[in-house]
């Protein structure tokens, strides 16, 4: 009986942490997508200089994350879980994706 209780407590702790994480705004690493945007936006008329700057892209991502932080409490638990799981799928991440 003691072993079952320990297993139950461990699973409860794991699932408790998982549900708490779903309430947190995903912390995306947007640097990769900003580097991609800059590398694809070179302007040949400007001597190959990027038309979109990395810092400008990062500022836009920070602004979008701040907006998400304000709206996050209004989302349903299911929507939060979906957003968090989608953010952990890998690849490039952005707060501006639809």
Order of alpha helices (4+ residues) and beta strands (2+ residues): alpha-alpha-beta-beta-alpha-alpha
